[in-house]
Amino acid sequence: MGLKLFLVLGLFCVTSVLGFGVDPALRINVFDELTLGEGFDGVNQVQGFHSESRAFHFQGSSREVKAPEDVSARMLQKLRGRTEFTVLVTLKQEHLNSGVILSIHHSEQRFLELESSGQRSEVRLHYRTKGQQAHTEVFPYSLADGQWHKVSVAVSASHIILHVDCNRIYERVVEIPFMDIPDDATFWLGQRNSAHGFFKGVMQDVQILVLPQGFISQCPDLNRTCPTCNDFHGLVQKIMELQDILAKTSSKLSRAEEKMNGLDGCYCERTCSVKGVVYREDESWTDGCRNCTCTNGTVQCETISCPPPQCPAGTTPAYVKGACCMECQLVCLFKKEELVEGDQKAVRDNSGRCQLSECREMAMHQVVMTTPCPELNCPESEQVNLTDRCCKVCRGHDFCAEGHGCVEHSDCINLEAGARCSCKDGFRPLRDDNAYCEDIDECAEGKHYCRENTVCVNTPGSFMCICHRGYIRIDDYSCTEHDECVSGLHSCDQNALCFNKVGGHSCSCKPGYTGNGTVCKAMCNGLCQNGGTCISPNNCICQQGFTGKSCETDIDECSDGFVECNDKAICVNLPGWYHCECRDGYHDNGLFSANGESCIDINECKMGRNTCANDTVCFNLEGGYDCRCPHGRNCTGDCILDNKVKHNRQIWVLDNDRCSVCSCQTGQVMCRRMVCDCENPTADLFCCPECDPRLSSQCLHQNGLLTYGSGDTWVENCQQCQCLQGQVDCWPLSCPPVDCEFTVVPEGECCARCIIDPCQADTIRNDITKTCTDEHGIQRFSGSSWVKHGTECTLCQCKNGHICCSVDPMCL
């Protein structure tokens, strides 16, 4: 399959029709978007490289050229999610200025920043990778020379090309930039922010083109037809997506077949169980005041509708025990009061004697009492006469205990002179005497209190709020996905307090720490230097290579005897680390051994890297060379440098570097940097910026709490920074080369190390010819990822033929 893919890619070619114009929808003209020249201090319109567009002079360090929110949102919308774009600019940068051409960043995260360092003669592209790591690509080249230059940086997935003055200077394969730019990111021109990275000079035609090979619009003569790296990555991504769809479809078919096989030969009849009685499908019965049927295993009931009875003369409608609806009953007249069969009435005379009568067969009949009334244990003032019996009762008598007609979902309630029925909570009466009641469906009628992430389920007399699948209960009425604080699946910093709530959680930093809760940093008042970490108030942990209470002291591994380099190399101390560098006259053979054993002699005579005059003969030496005068000749001892003759013992300053002094010594040119004597009032501040005492030449640290003098250096976030005449320039720390398949940057360190286990690596040289076979037997390209079959949270990735699986914490 891999061979077929490469055959397809070999034939694949896309024609980019650019011409000399660009679709406005694909162009971001920064000057026009910012309406530059209107209200920006420190920015003035001047004559440019050409007269076809406006040019602006950027000067001073009190300016703030930042796009308004609506303008920034419009520009970033064109760039967001793109993997192919080109940054174009025509500029003339002042000598030794280190400044940012444009910067798109959010907080400390630089999503796209183009920087030119005159102090280091470098062009730097800062961005973030798909792994959410900060990355800086450094191109050794000097733009800060006071001359006009056309500059373009073209990005096509993992492919970057730097053009200067329409010449291809560098072409590299890098980690793919991640352009998922947040909505509230800011867009700056000519500076990183309001305090750092001020570009000084003139800029013209600052544009971002979101299309392949955008440099052609700046240099039309470079136009050609060829597929880009983004085209290649797009095709690989499509194949990965098809592999994933195939795996998921295979999994679904497998599960469906299992279910279908389990259903063969099955016949199930659903029944209903009510009050201990089992009813079969479609069987009907009467339950109180409802007619019920068993349908598909579910009891479905309807309330019995009672029509008003048409009773003949001498009868009246009344409730009968065991019946839901009123029936016609014979009537007895007692003192103009209608009584029905079985009703009793007690009549008392003035002397207190009582006569009890009962309605039977339409006539009142005297009832003879066969037993005396029970003796009451309450005072006479608490004794109550009743209308349906002759015997008195004490106030608070339990009439319900004597028997009642309260049947379904109805409770008997004692009154002072009798009892009545009352529907239980959550039920409503089916009859006016409340003897029969039916359930109120609070869910259907909207009479419930269920909140987020729940579903209302009706129950007899009430309701329940059932949590959605995967959610856990907070109280009776609301649920959350899970208690992220208890489970540890939260985003709170270890120095923060976690508070669980519906739909997530909130974080708050502990006392003594500051931040948004997700990131909490101990307050050390900016004392931790050189990348040190403040772990508690006024307590710093230093990065490797630094020491001191505030990590202010670099450990000189060379002078402290920690390092022993080969005799052909010299130990060079760097901030935080060191390396063995080949001595003058030697170069590395490509093996880059740590102790310098790979340094070999340079044959200056054979390679033409000598300055011997024509009257002498170059003789190679170990680590150098000698200009020898042939026997019998009288040689001058002059030197040849850049095709110019320098006389023996002549001293001069280099034309392109006034800070270097050279001399000719018997045919050999020796150069050194000018020695800076800061006590000399005539010291050249251009060559000796560390001797500049002016306050305007000091620099403010990134945290805003420390100041540095001109010439001071420090380390910040794996960058070497230097203050020169009021300007801060930072560049990535130099790291020794690593030539291996899998690398990782250990926590707290800045440089990558080689490892054997691919599953522990955070950087891999992906080789799509090294595939993996997943659990479905499907081949996966290196770099592709998928969810493991039968799981929801196990994410697997193919890393150059090795399958690495881990639990994805975001789905728990």
N, C-alpha and C positions, 0 to 999 in steps of 0.2 A: 504493500500500500504506500510506503514511504517513497519508493522509486516512482510510482505513478504520480504522486503529488509533485515531485520535483520536475517530472516531465511536463506536467500542467503548468507549473510556475515558469518553467523555461520558455514555454510558448506564450505565456500571459504577458500582455503589454497594453498599457492604457495610454491613449493620446491625450495630453493636456493641452487644450486649446486656450492659450492665454492671450496671444497677440500682444498688443501694446496697451490694452485696457483691461480693467478688472471690474467685475460686477460689484457695484456699491454695497450689496448685501454681504460681500465677502471681504470688504475693506474697512479697517478702523483707522481713520485719519485723525490722529491724536490732537494735532493743533486745532483742527476744525471742531472737534467734539468739545474741547476745553475752552473754545473761543479765546485762545491765547492772545494776550495783548490787552485784555480788558480786565483791569483790576488786580493784576498779579505783580506785587512788588518784586524787584530784583530781576525782572524779565522785560527786555526791550527789543523791539523789532529792528533788525539791522540788515545790511546787504549780505546775501547768502552766496552759496557756491554757484548758483544760477539764479535767474530772475523770474523763473516760471512759478515759483511758490514762495511763501513767506519764510523767513529765517529769524530766529530769536537768540539773543545773547543772554545766557544765564550767569548771574554774578551774585556775590555776597552769600551770606549764610542765614539771612533772616527771612527768606522767602518761604512760601507754602503753596506750591503748585500741586493741588490735589483736586481730582474730579469731584463735582457734586454728586450726591447719592444717585439722583436720577440719571445723570450722564454716565456714571460708573456702571450702573445696572445695565444700561443700554449697550455699552461696549463689552462688558463681561458676558452678556447673553450670547453675543456672537462667538466668543472664544470658549465658552464653557463646554466641557466634554470633548473638545477637539483633540485629535492626535496628529494633525497636520496643520502647521502654521509657520509664518515667517515674520520675524521682526526686522524692519528696515529703518535705517537712519543715515542721514548725511551729517557729519559733524566736524568741528574743528575744536579740539580740546586743549586747554592750556597745559603747559609743561608741568609734569609731575603731579597734576591733579588726579585724585582718585574719586570718582563720582559715579552715581547710578544714573543710567540713561532713562529707564522706566522701571517701575516696581508695582507688582500686583501682590498684595499680601493681606493676611488676616491675622491680627495679633502678631505673634512671632513667626508665623508660617508664611514663607515666601513661595507663592505658587508660580510666579514668573518674574524674574528680575534680571536685567542685563546691566552689567557693571564694567567700567573700564578703569583699571588701576595704572596710573602713570608711575607710581612709586615702585611697583613690581613689574611693570611692562606686561600686564596680563589683561585679557578679556575674560570675564566670568559670567557664566549663565547659572543662575540659581533656580531650582524648582523642587517639587515634591514628586516622589515616585509613587507607583501604585501601592507599594507597601507602606505608604504614609511616612516615608523617611525623607529627611532633607538631603538634597544632593546639590553639589556644586561642580560644574564642569569648567575646568580652567584651560584657557588657550593662551600660551605664551605669545604675546604680540603687543606692541606699543602703539596705542592710538593717541596718547597724550603728548604730541610732538609739535603742536601749534600749526599743523597742516590739515587741509581738508581730506576727509576720507569718506567713501561710501561703504557702509557696513550692512551686512545682512546675516542673520542667523536663521537658518531653515531647519525646522524640526519635522521629521516624518517618522512617527512611532519611535523606534529605537535608533533612528539615524539622524545625526546632526551635522550640518555643513556650515562652516564659517567662510564667508566671502568678504574680502576687503579690497576696495577699488576694482571690483569685478574679477578678482583673482581668487581661485579656490585655495584658501590657506590651510584649513583643517577639515577632515571628514572622519567622523567617529561613530562607533556603535556604543550606545549608552543605555542605561535603564530608561524605560518609557516614562515620560512625564505624565503626571496625574492632574488633569485640568478640571476636576470637579470643584470649581471655585465656589465658596460660600456666597450667599446673596449679599452679606454685609462686608465683603472684602473691599479694600480701598485701592484706588488707582492713583499713583504718584508719577510725576514727570520731572526728571532732573534731580531727584533726591529720593532717599529711601523713606524718610519721614520728616517731621518738622525739625529734627535735631541732627540727622546723620546723612552721609552719602551725597553731599552737594556736588553736582556736576558744575564745572566752570568752563565756559566756552560757548560756542555757537552750535545750535542744532537746527536742522532743516529736514523736511519730509519724514517725520517720525510716523511710521505706519505699522499696523499688524495686518497681515493678509492671511485669512483662514482658508488656504488652498495649497496644494503641493507645488514645490519649486517656485515659491513666490519671489525669489531673487531675480527671476527673469524680468519682472516689471521694472526693476532697477537697472538691470543690465540685459537688454533685449538680445544682445549678441550671444548670450549663453543659452538661448532657446534650443531645446531638443526634445525628442519624444522618447520617454523611457518610463517604465513603472517605478513607483516609489516603494520605500520600505513599508509605508502604511498600507499600500495595496497588498503586499505580501502578508502582513500581519492580519489584515482583514480576511483574506482567504483562509488562513490557518484558523482564525477564530470561528468562521462559518463551519469549518469541518469539525471543530471541537463541539459546537452547538449541536450539529447533526449527530455526533457520537452520543451526546448526552440525551437527546430525544430518543435515539434508538434504545439506549439502556433503560430509560424510564418506561418506554412502551413495552419492552420485553418483560419488565417487572410487573406491569399491570396485567399483561396477558397471562403470566404465570399465576398470579393471584386469582384471576377470573376462572381459570381452568380448575384450580383447587376447589373453589366454591361450587362450580357446576358439578364436579365429580361427587361432592358431598350431598347434593340434592337428588341424585338419581334414586328412584324407588321410594321416595318419602311421601307419606300422606299424613297430614296433621289436621285434626279438628280442634278448633278453639272452643273452650267452654267458659262459663261465667260462674263465679262462686259468690253468693250473697248470703250473709248471716248463716254460714255453714251449710247451705243448700247449693248443689251444683246444678246448673241449667245448661242444656245443650244448645247448639247453634239454632237460632230462630225461635227458641222456646220463649213463651210469654207468661207473665204472672202479674198479680196485683200486689203492690207493696204500699199499704196505707192508702194515701190519696194519689198514688201514681200507678200507671200502667207501664210495665217494664218489659224489654225484649233483649235477649242475648244476641248481639250482632258482631260477628268477627272477633269474638272474645271480649267484647266490651259491652257493659250494661248501659243501655240507652232507655231513659224513662221520660214519660210525659205526664204532666199534672192532669188528674181527672177533672174534667169540666162538669160542674154540678148545675144543671138547669133549675130555675126556681120551680118548686113543686106546686101543682094545682090541686089544693086540698078542698074536699067538699065541706058542706056545712057540718058543724060539730067536730071538726078536726082542725089541727094547726100544724105547720111544719116545725119539726124538732129533731135534734141529733139523737141517734140511737147508738148504743155501745157496739163497736165493731164495724160500724158503717161510716163511710167518709161523708156522704151527702145527707142532707136533711130528708126525713120521711114524714108522712102525714100521721099524726097521733091524735087519739081521742082526747077531748077537752073536758075538764071539770071547771065549773064556775065557783069561785070562792071569794065572796065579798067583792064582786066585780073584777076579780083577778083570774086569768086563765091559767089553769094548771094542767099538766099532761100526766099520763099514766105513771104512777109511782112517786109523784111529788107529794111531800108532807108539809103540813102547816100546824104550828102550835099557837093556841089561843089562851091567854091568861086573863082571869077576872081581877076585880079590885083587891080581892083577898090574897091573890098570888097563886091560886090554884090554876093548874094548866091542863088543857085538853088537846090531844094530838089527833089530827085527822089526815087521811091519805086518800089520794085520787085513784079510784079503781072503777073501771067500766062506766065512765062519764058521771060518777057520783062520788061525793066525799064520804068516807066511812071512818067511824071512830076507831082509833087504835088503842087497845088495852095494853098498858105497860105491865109486863110480867115481872120485871126486876126493878128494885128501887134505884134511884140515881146514886152514882158513886159519891163518896164523901170527898169534898174538895179541900185541898191543903193551902188555900189562899184566902185572904180576908174577903169579906163580902163586897168591899169597895172594888176588888179586882175580879169579881165574878161577872160573867157576861151572859145575858139572855139571848137565845138563838131563835130564829123564826121557824126552823124545820125540826126542832126537838124540844122536849120539855125540860130536859136536864141542862142545868147551867154548866159552863166550863170556865176555867181560869183564863184570864187574859194571857195571850201567847200560846194558846192550845195548838197542838200539832194536828191540824185537820188532814193534812196530806197523808199522814201515817194511817189514817182510817180507810184509805183507798181513794183513787182519783181516776179521771178519764184522760189524763195527759199522756198521749201515746208516742208519736214520732218526733224526735228532736225537740220535745217540749218538756219543761220543768214545771212541777207543781209548786205554787207559791202560797204560803200561809198568809191569810188576812186576819183581821180582828174577829170576824164573825163567819169565817168560812175559808175556802181555798179557790184559787183560779189557776189556769194554765198560762205559761209565758214561754215564748220561743227562746231557745238558747241563742247565745251570741253567734252571729254569722248565719242565722236562719231567719226566714220570714214566714208568717202564718199562711196556711192554705184555707183555714176556716176562721170565722170571726171569734170563735171561742179559744183559738190558739192551741187546740188539742193536737192538730197535725201541722207540721212546719216543713218547709223545704229549704235546701241549702242555697245561700247566695253565692253566685260565681263572681267573686271580687275581681278575678282576672279579666273576665269578659266584660264586666261593667265598669272597669277602670277604677275600682275602689281599693287599690292596693298601694303599697309603698316601695315596691321593688325598684332598685336604682341601677347604676351602671353594671354591665357585665353579668346580668342575671336574666332569668326567664321566670315569669310568674306561673305557678302551678296551683290550681284550685284543690283544696282539701275540704272534707266535711266540716263546715262551720268556720273555715278560715282559708288561708292560702300560704304557700311557701315560695320563697325566692331562691331558686336553684341556680347555682353558679354555672356559667358556661364551662365547657370542657377546657381543662387546663388552668382554670382559675381557682382561687381559694377564697374562703369566706373571711370578710372583715367583721361584719355584724349580721343581724338577721335580714338586712335589706340590701346589702352591697357586697361585691366581691372584687378582688384584684387578680392580676395575672398570677402572681405568686408573691410571697413575702421576700422580696429581693434583698432586704436587709438581713434576714435570718439565714437565707440560703447562701449569702455571699455573692450573689449574681447582681451586684450593683456597681455603679460607677463612682462611688464615693472614695475619696482618698483615704489612706490608712490613718491619717490624722484628722479625719472628719467624722461627724455623727450622721448616721443614716436614719431617715424617717420614712417608713412605708406608708403609701397612700394609694387611693384608687388610681389605677392606670400607670403606676410606677412608684417612684420614691423621690425624696429630696435629700440633699446633702448640705451640711453646715460645718465649716471648719471649727476645730476645737480651739479653746482659748490659747493664745500664744502663737496661732498659725493664721495665715491670711490666704485668701483665694476664694474661688466660687464653690467650694465643696468637692468638686470633681478633682481639682488640683489644689492642694493646700501646701504652702511652703512656710517653714518656720521663719520667724522674723529675726534676721541677723543684721538688719540695718546695712545691708550691702557689704558686709565684711569679708565674705568668702570670695577670694580672687582665683583667677586661673582655672575657672570651671569647677571650683569646689562646691560642694553641696551643703546647704544649711539644713541639718537634720533636727536641730532643736535650737532654741534661742541661744545665740552666740557660740554655737558648736558646729564646726565645719568638718566635713570629711573630704580630704583632698583627693584629686584624681592622681592616678599613677604618675610618678615623676615629680610631684610637688610635695612640699612639707611646710610646717609652720602653723601657728594658731589660725591664721587667715589664709593659709595655702599660698602665702606670698613668696615663698622661696623655691626656686627651681633646683631640683637635685641634679648636680653636675656629675653624671655617671662617669664621665671621662676622667675628671680630676680626683674623684673619690675612689678610684681603683676598681669600680664594678665591672669595667669593660677592658678586654685585652684584644686589640685589633692586630691583624697581620702587619708585618713590617712594611708592606707595600701600601698600607692604608693608614689613615689617621682618624682618630675618634673625634666626631663632631657632636658637641652637645647641642640639643634643641630643646625648646620649652616642653617639658614633660617626658622627653625620651632622648634618644641618641641614635647615631648610626655610624658605621665604619665607611668612610669615604676614601676612594682611591686618591693617593697622593698625586701631586703634579708630576706628569710624565707617565702616569699609569691610567688605564681605563678598564672597566669591567668587561669580562668576556661573555656576559649575558646570563651567567648562572646566579648572580646577585647573592653570593654567600653572605651570611650575617656578619662574619668577622673579617671580611675583606680578602679571603683567600682567592677569590675569583678575579682580583686585580692583576693585570698583566702589563708589561712594558709597552709604551707607544713608541714605535719607530718613527721619530720625527723626520728623519732623513728620507726614508722611503715614502712617507705620506706627504711630504712637502710642507710639514708644519714646523719649519725652522726659519731663522732669520739670517743665516749665513750669507755674507756677501759673495760676489762671483769669484773673488780672488782666493777664497778659502774652500776647504772641503768639509762637508758635514760628516761627523763620525758619531754613530748612535751609541749611547751609554745606557746603562740600567737606570731608568727613571729620568732620563734627559738626553742631551746631545752636546757635542763640542764642535766648534768651528776651528779646524786645524789648518795651519798654513803649510802648504807643500814645501818640502826641503829645497832650500836655495832661493826661496822667494821672500820678498819683504811685504807682508800683508798689512792692510790698513786697520783691520779689526772693525770695519763699519758693519752696519746692519741694514737689511732690506725689510721694510714693513709697509704693506699695502702698496708695493711697487715703488716705494720712495726710499731714498738712501738716508739713513740716520748715521752720523759719524760716531766713531768710538768715543765713549764717555759723554755723549750729548744727552741732555735732559730736556723733556718737553711734556706738555699737557695734551691729552688726547683731544682731537677735534670734536668728537661726539660725546665726550664725557669730561667736563672740566674738573671733575673731582678725582681723576686718576692721573698719576705722575709716572712717566716711563723714562727709562735710561737705556743706552746701548753700552753693553759691556763685552768687548772682544767678540763681536758677532752675535751676541745674544741679547734680546730685548727683555728687560725686567720691568714690570708694572706693579704699582701698589696704589691703594686708596690713600688719599690725602690724610695726614694725621691731624686730628682735630684737637686744638688747644683752646678750651672754652674760657681760659683766663686771658687769652689774647683778645683785646677789644676789636681787632680787625678780622676776627675769624669769619670765614665765608659761611653764612647761615644757610646758603643753598646746599653746600656740601656737608655742613655740620649742623643739621636742624636741632640736634640735642643741645646745642649751645644757645638756642634762642630763648631769652629770658622773658619775652613779652607775654602778658596774660592772654592776649588774643591768639597766641600760638598754643595754648593749652587745650586739652580735649576733655570732654565729659564722657565718663563711662556709660555703657548702655543702660545701666540701672539708674543713672541720674544722680548717684550719690558720691561717686569718686571722680577726681580729676587727675589727669596725667600731663606731665610736661612733654614738650616736643622731643621726640626721640625715644620716649618710653615705649616698652612693649609689654604685652600681657596675652593670656590665653582666655578665650571665652567661647563656650559651646563648640569645642573642637576646632576653633579658628585661632590663628595667630594674628593679633591685632597690634598696630603701631600708630602712635600719634606723631604726625609730622606737620608742623606749622599750622596747628588748629584743625587738621583734618584726620579723621580716623579711617584707616584702611585695614580691612580684615581679609584673610585668605585661608583656605583650608590647611590644617596642619599637614606637613609632609609625612607620608607614611611609607614604610618600606614596601617594595613591590611583593605581591603574593601571586604565585603562579600555580593555582590549584582549581579544582572543579567546584568545591564547596567551601564557602567562607562564612564567618560570623563575626560580628563586632560585639565583644563581651560588654555587659552592662558596666558603665562607668569608664569605658575606654573609647578611644577615637579611631583606632586602626583595626582593619580586618585581620583575622587569623584563619589559617587553613584548618579544617576539621575533616574527619572521615565520614561521620554520620550525616547523610544528606537531610535527614528529618530534623536535625538541629540547626541547619544552615538557614541564613536569611538572605543570602545571595548565591545564585546558581548560574552557571553558564549553560543555559538551556540548549539542548541539542534535540531537535524534533525527530531525529532519526532513532533516538533511544526512547522507545515507547514502553507503555505498561499495559498489562492485560487485567481488566477489572473483573469483578465477581460474575459478570454476565458473559465473559469471554470476549469483550469488546476492547480493541486496542485504543489507547489514549496517548495523545502527544505529551511530551514533556512540557510542563507548565499548566496543563489542564487540571481542573478540579471537578468533583462530583460528590453527591451525598450517597453514602454507602447503602446498598440495598438492605431493606428491613429495618432501617434506622431513620430517625428524623434529625438527629443532631451530630452525626459522625461525618465529618468532612474529610474527604481523601484528595490527595494531590499526587500527580505523577512528577517525580523529580529525576530526570535522566535515567529512566528505567527502574526507579525505586518508588514503591507506593508508600506514602506517609499519611496516616490517618490520625485525626485528633477530634476531640469533642468541641463543637462550635458553641461557645458560651452565650452567643447572642440568641440562640433558639431555645435555651432552657427556660 
